[in-house]
Amino acid sequence: MTAEEEYCTVVRCENVNVASSNTFPNALASIGVHLDNVGDIVIEDSNTVCFVVTPEVTKQCLRLLSKELVGTGVSLSVVDSHEFMPHGEMQEMKLSRVLERQMERKKLDAGYVQFG
């Protein structure tokens, strides 16, 4: 295991319809991955996206994310440690307002108290 693998994992998502899918920050949040556990999200082309996550949420992403995305045969895999992050368009790490409101309601319903 390299030092990088201890801190981050690069996941490649293929066969995803990027234009029709939910944005990746929204999709990740909807499967329970907090954005603090997500690094860069790079859109390689209209069908391929790579993103960086902490090792703790990698398995969760591999199992659940394909259900939140549009595409035929959406597949997710961990990028080998000898490969580099591809070049492409960076996606902004911002949740939709609707999802932000839903998450706030869940906190209130669960009895979370936010100070300050």
Residue, then its C-alpha position, 0 to 999 in steps of 0.5 A: m500500500t502506497a502512502e497515497e492509498e492510505y489517504c485517498t482512492v481514485v474511482r472511475c465511473e464509466n458508461v454514465n450519462v453525465a448530462s442526464s445524471n444528477t451532479f456527482p456531489n448530489a449523487l454522493a450525498s444521496i448515498g450518504v457520502h459526506l462531501d468532506n470525504v470527497g476530493d476532486i471530481v473530473i469529468e473526462d468525457s460525456n461518459t466517464v468521470c473520475f473522483v477522489v474519495t477517502p478509503e473509508v467511503t470507497k466501498q460505499c461508492l462502489r456499491l451504491l453510486s451506480k444506482e443514483l446515476v443515469g446510464t446503461g451499464v454504469s460501472l465503478s472501479v478503483v483506479d490502479s495506483h500507477e495511473f494518474m488522475p485524468h485531465g478534464e473538466m472539474q465539477e464544482m463541489k456544490l449541493s443543489r438547494v433542494l438536497e441541502r433543504q432535505m438534509e437540514r430537515k433530516k437533521l431537525d427530524a433526528g433532533y440534531v442541534q446546531f450551535g453557532 
